[in-house]
Amino acid sequence: MAMTKEELAEIRGRVDKAVQGPWEYDGDEIWSKTCCIASNEFDGGINGVSNIEFIVHSRQDVPALLDEIERLQKIETKAKEVIKVMAPWYCQKDKRMPEPMVVVETLSNLANVM
């Protein structure tokens, strides 16, 4: 299932609010190059809240983004199949159009992925 623009915007918002990475975990605290991201002594400051929000949502965001990438890769594969079938017809003046059922089936497969 495709991610909505709202879901992507929410994820992007969490990314933009969190302290820039890369982050490292030293066994007790999570650190960026410039500051402590999270620790056992969380103070609740604005950066801390944004960072914790980002960390907490990463468990659902990362799988959702991976699913979206897989969905888009399937669409790309099907689109390449359509191009492969249709390109000779479009690129060569005397070339005959592919059989209508080949075109319909290929387009149908593409639509099923979306």
C-alpha positions as CSV (number, residue, x, y, z in Angstrom):
1,M,0.0,0.0,0.0
2,A,1.3,3.4,-0.9
3,M,2.3,5.8,1.8
4,T,0.3,9.0,1.8
5,K,1.8,12.4,1.4
6,E,0.8,13.1,5.0
7,E,2.6,10.0,6.3
8,L,5.7,11.0,4.4
9,A,5.4,14.6,5.6
10,E,5.2,13.4,9.2
11,I,8.3,11.2,8.8
12,R,10.1,14.1,7.1
13,G,9.1,16.4,9.9
14,R,10.6,14.1,12.5
15,V,13.8,13.8,10.5
16,D,14.1,17.6,10.1
17,K,13.5,18.2,13.9
18,A,15.9,15.6,15.1
19,V,19.6,16.5,15.6
20,Q,21.5,15.7,12.4
21,G,23.3,12.3,12.3
22,P,25.2,10.2,12.3
23,W,24.4,9.0,15.8
24,E,26.4,6.6,18.0
25,Y,25.4,4.6,21.0
26,D,28.1,4.2,23.7
27,G,26.2,1.6,25.8
28,D,24.6,4.3,28.0
29,E,23.9,7.3,25.8
30,I,23.2,8.2,22.2
31,W,25.5,10.9,20.8
32,S,25.7,13.0,17.7
33,K,29.0,14.7,16.8
34,T,27.9,17.7,18.9
35,C,25.7,16.6,21.7
36,C,24.1,13.8,23.7
37,I,20.9,12.8,21.9
38,A,19.3,10.6,24.7
39,S,20.5,9.2,28.0
40,N,19.2,7.7,31.2
41,E,19.1,11.3,32.5
42,F,16.7,12.7,29.8
43,D,16.0,16.4,30.6
44,G,12.9,16.8,28.4
45,G,14.3,19.8,26.5
46,I,13.0,20.6,23.0
47,N,15.9,18.8,21.2
48,G,15.5,15.9,23.5
49,V,11.8,15.6,22.8
50,S,12.3,15.8,19.0
51,N,15.1,13.3,19.1
52,I,13.1,10.8,21.3
53,E,10.1,11.3,18.9
54,F,12.4,10.4,16.0
55,I,13.9,7.4,17.7
56,V,10.5,6.1,18.9
57,H,8.9,6.4,15.4
58,S,11.9,4.9,13.6
59,R,10.6,1.4,14.4
60,Q,7.5,2.0,12.3
61,D,9.0,4.6,9.8
62,V,11.9,2.5,8.6
63,P,9.7,-0.6,7.7
64,A,7.2,1.7,6.0
65,L,9.9,3.4,4.0
66,L,11.3,0.0,3.0
67,D,7.8,-1.1,1.9
68,E,7.4,2.1,-0.1
69,I,10.8,1.5,-1.8
70,E,9.8,-2.0,-2.7
71,R,6.5,-0.8,-4.1
72,L,8.2,1.8,-6.3
73,Q,10.8,-0.7,-7.5
74,K,7.9,-3.0,-8.7
75,I,6.4,-0.1,-10.5
76,E,9.7,0.7,-12.1
77,T,10.1,-2.9,-13.3
78,K,6.6,-2.9,-14.8
79,A,7.1,0.5,-16.4
80,K,10.3,-0.8,-18.0
81,E,8.3,-3.8,-19.4
82,V,5.8,-1.4,-20.9
83,I,8.6,0.7,-22.4
84,K,10.2,-2.5,-23.8
85,V,7.0,-3.5,-25.5
86,M,6.0,-0.1,-26.7
87,A,9.4,1.4,-27.6
88,P,9.8,-0.3,-31.0
89,W,6.4,1.0,-32.1
90,Y,7.2,4.5,-31.0
91,C,10.8,4.6,-32.2
92,Q,10.5,3.2,-35.7
93,K,8.2,4.6,-38.4
94,D,7.4,1.3,-40.2
95,K,7.2,-0.9,-37.1
96,R,3.8,-2.4,-36.3
97,M,2.2,-1.8,-33.0
98,P,2.3,-4.7,-30.5
99,E,-0.7,-7.0,-30.3
100,P,-3.4,-5.1,-28.3
101,M,-3.6,-7.9,-25.7
102,V,0.2,-7.6,-25.0
103,V,-0.2,-3.9,-24.3
104,V,-3.4,-4.4,-22.2
105,E,-1.8,-7.2,-20.2
106,T,1.4,-5.2,-19.6
107,L,-0.5,-2.1,-18.6
108,S,-2.8,-4.1,-16.4
109,N,0.2,-5.7,-14.6
110,L,1.6,-2.2,-14.0
111,A,-1.8,-1.0,-12.6
112,N,-1.9,-4.0,-10.2
113,V,1.4,-3.0,-8.7
114,M,0.3,0.5,-8.0
